[in-house]
Amino acid sequence: MQDDWKLTDEITLQTGLRADHQNRYGWFVLPRFSALWKLGGPWSARVGGGLGYKLPTIFSTDTERSTYADILPLTGDLKAETSHGLNADLNYKSQTCPTPS
């Protein structure tokens, strides 16, 4: 689910929540958030963050390069990799296509 809250004409908060279930590794609850500031004119800035995950897999750039030669199945007590992410960006919006006359 996701929702936006327009706090003022210049500031909007955006939030989201996702839940994934994987039969071997269980549940992953993934919240995210961001704040958008309209700085004036064509400029805006956004900062945000959230959680993520990656499941164990034999597929990688290295295994593709070796055309999957000598690849063994995954074994042992493997856990999913989790991450915390933050990002920020500055945006300039312009019209790129001329308007018809």
Secondary structure, DSSP 8 states (H G I E B T S, - for coil): -EEEEE-SSSEEEEEEEEEEEETTTEEEEEEEEEEEEEEETTEEEEEEEEEEEE---S-SHHHHHTTTTT-----SS---EEEEEEEEEEEE----S----
